[in-house]
Amino acid sequence: MISSYWILFIAVALVSWGVSALMEQRFKKFSKVHIALTGREVAEKMLRDNGIYDVTVCSTKGHLTDHYDPRSKTVNLSDSVYNSNSVAAAAVAAHECGHALQHAHAYAPLQMRSALVPIVSFASQWVTWILLGGILMVETFPNLLLVGIILYAATTLFSFITLPVEINASVRAIQWLETAGITNRETTPMASTALRSAAYTYVVSALASLGTLIYYIMIYMGRRD
């Protein structure tokens, strides 16, 4: 008989696959709708329009590897976004600049997430092994599992703090794209749909992390199926 955990795991995996496939499909679709500016030009204009001159727009290798690095103050755009003049590229570039705006304005959830990075980095390296050891020794040394649960809780908290950070960056992006005239009545909903699809992946990830955390807590409390 399949345990409740494996049912949850399979369900989350299927939903995650579906959400990722939907995101890829929409980005591919909106990558064929062209606008006047490339992703790099969109990013540079958004930063200038918001009075940010100490952030550099760079190109980075990979697919959907776009990110803002607050340490080096760089907006890093993947090759397909950096040089593309599509609605999808504009949406991604503006979204990453949204993080730069958050950084410049000391957006509280972003600061909280940044503060958690060292803890989450440490937890990510050790949590799997500690949880495994804790499950194997749950009857003889339960405190090891408790340590693993605390570390995993930190990564779960990080996932949930990430949600408002990503959603707010997308809201800033869409508002600016429309106000600046980069997108119009026809293309703004496309950009919004593309970013919303990306946000779904963070929601699924956070819920999956929460479900797994609850399962480990159940094991610690002696309630495993």
C-alpha positions in Angstrom: 0.0 0.0 0.0 1.4 3.4 -1.0 1.8 5.7 1.9 0.2 9.1 2.1 3.6 10.7 1.6 4.2 9.0 -1.7 0.7 10.0 -2.9 1.5 13.6 -2.0 5.0 13.3 -3.6 3.5 11.9 -6.9 0.7 14.5 -7.0 3.2 17.4 -6.4 5.6 16.0 -9.1 2.8 15.8 -11.6 1.5 19.3 -10.8 5.1 20.7 -10.9 5.6 19.1 -14.3 2.4 20.5 -15.6 3.1 24.0 -14.3 6.7 23.9 -15.8 5.3 22.7 -19.1 2.7 25.4 -19.2 5.3 28.0 -18.4 7.6 26.8 -21.2 4.7 26.7 -23.6 3.6 30.3 -22.8 7.2 31.7 -23.0 7.7 30.0 -26.3 4.4 31.4 -27.6 5.1 35.0 -26.4 8.7 34.8 -27.7 7.3 35.0 -31.2 5.5 38.3 -30.5 7.9 41.1 -31.2 8.3 44.6 -29.8 10.7 47.4 -30.4 13.3 46.8 -27.7 15.5 43.9 -26.8 15.5 42.5 -23.2 18.8 44.3 -22.5 17.3 47.6 -23.7 14.1 47.1 -21.7 16.2 46.4 -18.6 18.4 49.4 -19.0 15.5 51.7 -19.7 13.5 50.5 -16.7 16.5 51.0 -14.4 17.1 54.5 -15.8 13.4 55.4 -15.5 13.5 54.5 -11.9 16.7 56.5 -11.1 18.9 53.4 -10.7 22.3 53.9 -12.3 24.5 51.6 -10.2 23.1 48.3 -11.6 24.6 46.7 -14.6 22.7 44.6 -17.2 24.7 41.5 -18.1 24.3 38.4 -20.3 24.4 35.0 -18.7 24.5 31.5 -20.3 21.6 29.0 -20.0 17.8 28.9 -20.5 15.6 30.8 -18.0 18.7 31.5 -15.9 17.7 35.1 -15.5 18.3 36.6 -12.0 19.2 39.8 -10.1 22.3 39.6 -8.0 22.1 42.1 -5.1 25.8 41.5 -4.1 27.2 42.5 -7.5 24.2 44.7 -8.4 23.8 43.0 -11.7 20.7 42.1 -13.7 21.7 38.9 -15.4 19.7 38.0 -18.5 19.9 34.7 -20.4 21.0 34.8 -24.0 17.5 34.3 -25.3 16.2 37.2 -23.2 19.2 39.6 -23.5 19.2 39.8 -27.3 15.5 39.1 -28.0 12.9 41.8 -28.8 9.9 39.7 -27.8 7.1 40.2 -25.2 8.5 37.3 -23.2 12.0 38.8 -23.1 10.6 42.2 -22.1 8.5 40.6 -19.3 11.5 38.6 -17.9 13.9 41.6 -18.1 11.4 43.9 -16.4 10.8 41.3 -13.7 14.5 41.0 -12.9 14.7 44.8 -12.8 11.7 44.7 -10.4 14.1 42.9 -7.9 16.6 45.7 -8.4 13.9 48.2 -7.5 13.1 46.2 -4.4 16.7 46.2 -3.4 17.0 50.0 -4.0 13.9 50.6 -1.9 14.7 48.2 0.9 11.6 46.0 0.2 11.2 44.1 3.5 10.4 40.6 2.2 13.6 40.8 -0.1 15.6 41.8 2.9 14.2 38.9 4.9 15.0 36.5 2.1 18.5 37.8 1.8 19.1 37.4 5.5 18.0 33.8 5.3 20.4 33.0 2.4 23.4 31.9 4.6 21.2 29.7 6.7 19.5 28.1 3.7 22.8 27.5 2.0 24.0 25.7 5.1 20.8 23.8 5.5 20.7 22.7 1.8 24.1 21.0 2.2 23.3 18.9 5.2 19.5 18.7 5.6 19.0 15.6 3.4 21.6 13.5 5.3 20.5 14.7 8.7 16.8 13.9 7.9 17.8 10.5 6.6 19.9 9.7 9.7 17.1 11.1 11.9 14.5 8.8 10.3 16.7 5.7 10.7 17.4 6.6 14.3 14.0 8.1 15.2 13.5 5.6 18.0 17.0 5.8 19.5 18.1 9.4 18.8 15.0 11.5 17.9 16.7 14.8 18.4 18.7 14.3 15.2 15.4 14.3 13.3 14.4 17.4 15.2 17.5 19.2 14.0 16.7 18.1 10.4 13.2 19.4 10.8 14.4 22.8 12.0 16.8 23.0 9.0 14.1 22.0 6.6 11.7 24.5 8.2 14.2 27.2 7.3 14.2 26.2 3.6 10.4 26.1 3.7 10.2 29.5 5.2 12.6 30.7 2.5 10.2 29.3 -0.2 7.2 31.2 1.3 9.1 34.5 1.7 10.1 34.1 -2.0 6.4 34.2 -3.1 5.7 37.9 -2.2 9.2 38.8 -3.5 8.5 37.3 -6.9 4.9 38.5 -7.2 5.8 42.0 -6.2 8.6 42.1 -8.8 6.1 41.0 -11.5 3.6 43.7 -10.4 6.3 46.3 -10.7 7.4 44.9 -14.1 3.9 44.9 -15.6 3.0 48.4 -14.3 6.2 49.9 -15.7 6.0 48.1 -19.1 2.5 49.5 -19.7 3.3 53.0 -18.3 6.5 53.3 -20.3 4.7 52.2 -23.5 6.9 49.1 -23.9 3.8 47.0 -24.2 0.2 48.0 -25.2 -3.4 46.9 -24.7 -2.7 43.8 -26.7 0.8 42.8 -25.4 0.5 43.7 -21.7 -1.8 40.8 -20.9 0.7 38.5 -22.7 3.5 39.7 -20.5 1.3 39.4 -17.4 0.4 35.8 -18.4 4.0 34.8 -18.9 5.0 36.1 -15.5 2.0 34.6 -13.8 3.0 31.2 -15.2 6.5 31.6 -13.8 5.0 32.5 -10.4 3.0 29.3 -10.3 6.3 27.3 -10.1 7.2 29.1 -6.9 3.8 28.4 -5.4 4.0 24.7 -6.2 7.5 24.6 -4.8 6.5 26.3 -1.5 3.5 24.0 -1.0 5.5 20.9 -1.8 8.1 22.0 0.8 5.4 22.6 3.4 3.8 19.2 2.7 7.2 17.5 3.1 7.9 19.4 6.3 4.6 18.3 7.8 5.4 14.7 6.9 8.7 14.8 8.8 7.0 16.4 11.8 4.5 13.5 11.7 7.4 11.0 11.8 9.0 12.8 14.7 5.7 12.7 16.6 5.4 9.0 16.0 2.4 9.3 13.6 3.9 7.9 10.4 1.5 5.7 8.4 
